Amino acid sequence: MPSASSWRAALPETWQIGGFGLYVHWPFCEAKCPYCDFNSHVTREIDQSRWAHALAAEVRRAAEETPGRVLTSIFFGGGTPSLMAPETVAVVIDAARAAWTFSNDIEITLEANPRSVEAAKFRGFREAGVNRVSLGVQSLREDDLRRLGRLHDVAEARKAVEVARAEFDRVSFDLIYARQGQGLDDWRSELREALEMAADHLSLYQLTIEPGTAFWDRAQVGRLRGLPGDDLAADMYELTQDLCGEAGMAAYEVSNHAQPGAESRHNLIYWRQGDWVGVGPGAHGRLSIGGLRQGRVAHMAPGRWIAAAEAGSGEESRETLSAADMAAEYLMMGFRISEPLDLVRLRKLDPTAAPEEKLRDLVDLGLLTQADQGIRTTPKGRMVLNAVISELLP
């Protein structure tokens, strides 16, 4: 077990090297998608001014504990952040600008649905300070959009991508594959269409059936038929890597593909174990302060959160992470990306992690590569990532 002084000595690099970001959670949606296990709620009326001021107040409170930092990214996630008024977005961005120094190339991302009414607000978001949009397209097939509970159609999705590209230099969109009834040739055709539409980034997720979702409930009673088996899903994953690589958008993370230089800077903060402030219902944060790394969680329910934020703080809990916790987190997050994980940094946190014998075995199996003090997963290793991580943790 490392001494407190040894692992605390590793902490200053956490945000200085990993980056420092702000995550803003907007919990509201028009409808709840049957595959979604995020903290999202359907609400007809939202007091935008009240929410803007509560979110800005939380930013200011976090800034009091993190003075002198350089903010490299802001990410508006949800829920459906494109349901925010541009003025609400502007209030939060202005609060962040007053709280911290913005990096010269700060990335400010807003997640959006391809609904026409939301795409019409893109110029307002750009004028508020947003410089990157991530669109939840999810499918380019009408039947599958309906199965996934999406409210837009394919024409709206294509138009939204077109409008976004006219307003923003950086545009990403999401697709879900391994859907009901989908074959390998179906996915090949759809992915090629997506690559023709794409700007500089794609997020391509395999459908997973999560507890607490409508899809989970249907699956338990045999009403979610036609999902691809493990072998077909693995073939789809490998096809995804091949086609995206050929198109110049190689995977830099398990589910994310980008042209060189267009990687999501905000998500890289998570994967590089940087620091981030989380504001909004259910938002999580990680902050290194005074030689300790803390995990922070906000109240989950929107009504509870906003009342608490207005009363003093929307934060529900904070926990100081142990050296073993931080080492495990660094492995779990760092192995998701293509760049090497730093063994020196890992073993400063926990000298018992990644024993040499285990490393050699995983390299021999073709699941890891090692060069000097850097290790990374191979494409084969990423497909069994949890097993690789479990081998390297004490």
Salt bridges, closest charged atoms under 4 A:
GLU13 OE2 - ARG345 NE 3.89
GLU30 OE1 - ARG115 NE 3.00
GLU58 OE2 - ARG61 NH2 2.26
GLU65 OE2 - ARG296 NH1 2.78
GLU65 OE1 - ARG318 NH1 3.27
ASP94 OD1 - ARG97 NH1 2.87
ASP105 OD2 - ARG265 NH1 3.93
GLU107 OE1 - ARG170 NH1 2.76
ASP143 OD1 - ARG146 NH2 2.31
ASP144 OD1 - ARG147 NH1 2.60
ASP144 OD2 - ARG179 NH2 2.82
GLU162 OE2 - LYS159 NZ 3.58
GLU167 OE2 - ARG123 NE 3.04
GLU167 OE1 - ARG126 NE 2.80
ASP185 OD1 - ARG188 NH1 2.45
GLU190 OE1 - ARG179 NH2 2.69
GLU193 OE2 - ARG141 NH2 2.90
GLU193 OE1 - ARG158 NH2 2.86
GLU253 OE2 - ARG336 NE 2.61
ASP275 OD2 - ARG69 NH1 2.77
ASP275 OD1 - ARG293 NH1 2.71
GLU310 OE2 - ARG50 NE 2.77
GLU315 OE1 - ARG296 NH1 3.82
GLU315 OE2 - ARG318 NE 2.63
GLU316 OE2 - HIS299 ND1 3.88
GLU329 OE2 - ARG286 NE 2.83
GLU329 OE1 - ARG293 NE 3.61
GLU339 OE2 - ARG272 NE 2.86
GLU356 OE2 - ARG347 NH1 3.17
GLU391 OE1 - LYS358 NZ 3.01
